[in-house]
Amino acid sequence: MEKWLKPLAVVATLVMLGVMIGGSLVTKTESALGCGNDWPLCNGRWVPEYTLESLIEYMHRFVTGIAGIVVGVFSVMAWRRYRGNREVRNLAIFGLFFIVVESILGASAVIWPQSSGVLALHFGFSLLAFTGVFLLSLFVLQRDKREKWVQMPVSKGFRNYIWGVAAYAYGVVYLGAYVRHTGSSMGCSDWPLCQGRLIPELAGQTGIHFAHRAAAALLFVLVLGAMIYAVRHFKEKRRDLYGASILAFVLTAVQILSGGLVVLFRLHLYATLFHSLVITCLFAVICYMCVQSLKQPHKSTVRH
């Protein structure tokens, strides 16, 4: 079982990333009802008709089902390998729980019409499911490096700060999904200005879009603050947080620029999918910092 666990961790993470991108593709191509209001069937059939929308929706369902099986097997194997480890148990339950929740919400969105606010939750729950699997995978892959990387505890202030940043980042993600589901992606038709102004009239789709931009700008400042602190305090004895903080900052900058590309390229498919990919990775990295901030060094690694 040991030799299969690490490869399975990589596969589980990649499959879940595929679920995230597939969900964004469904939204972007407006294929959510490509199978009508049927679930788990597609327009009353197990094998759908050959239309682009039905194929996209049905493939997303198929990949989600495969992901559930792979993640289930991986979670059980990790739980058994690290029996008694609270972190493994909590991450396994967390990931599986939100896979089930996002699947149920996705099915209900097909069967019963949902508001834009509820539809935006679907991406948020999918993101939490991916993050749980991602963190469990990193635990398995980095288990042997803990003593080397975790050589000092983290202050309560930084720990509370990074958890607050994670909560705020989730709000930014939800707001971004709300922008898409309300059709507000072009509420600001230019970038970096909005309707030719630094601060536009905050009404309708323009107001929704601008709120997301402002929230993303604040996230940039918050992540920058975390990176500055980590570079100053963690470079030698907390390489995990040091490296993750730099990666989070880079991803935040790329995320903002990719948002600009979505507008400048008029919602081009690749630009939109790249935007979703980057925010998925960014949120996962921030959550990794949250989990690592809780870890204490082993007594044998503490240097007086």
Sequence and secondary structure as in RCSB ss.txt:
>XXXX:A:sequence
MEKWLKPLAVVATLVMLGVMIGGSLVTKTESALGCGNDWPLCNGRWVPEYTLESLIEYMHRFVTGIAGIVVGVFS
VMAWRRYRGNREVRNLAIFGLFFIVVESILGASAVIWPQSSGVLALHFGFSLLAFTGVFLLSLFVLQRDKREKWV
QMPVSKGFRNYIWGVAAYAYGVVYLGAYVRHTGSSMGCSDWPLCQGRLIPELAGQTGIHFAHRAAAALLFVLVLG
AMIYAVRHFKEKRRDLYGASILAFVLTAVQILSGGLVVLFRLHLYATLFHSLVITCLFAVICYMCVQSLKQPHKS
TVRH
>XXXX:A:secstr
 HHHHHHHHHHHHHHHHHHHHHHHHHHHTT TTTTTT SSSBTTBSS  S HHHHHHHHHHHHHHHHHHHHHHHH
HHHHHHTTT HHHHHHHHHHHHHHHHHHHHHHHHHHS   HHHHHHHHHHHHHHHHHHHHHHHHHHHGGGHHHHB
 S   HHHHHHHHHHHHHHHHHHHHHHHHHHTT TTSS SSSSBTTBSS    HHHHHHHHHHHHHHHHHHHHHH
HHHHHHHHSTTTBHHHHHHHHHHHHHHHHHHHHHHHHHHTTS HHHHHHHHHHHHHHHHHHHHHHHHHT    GG
G   
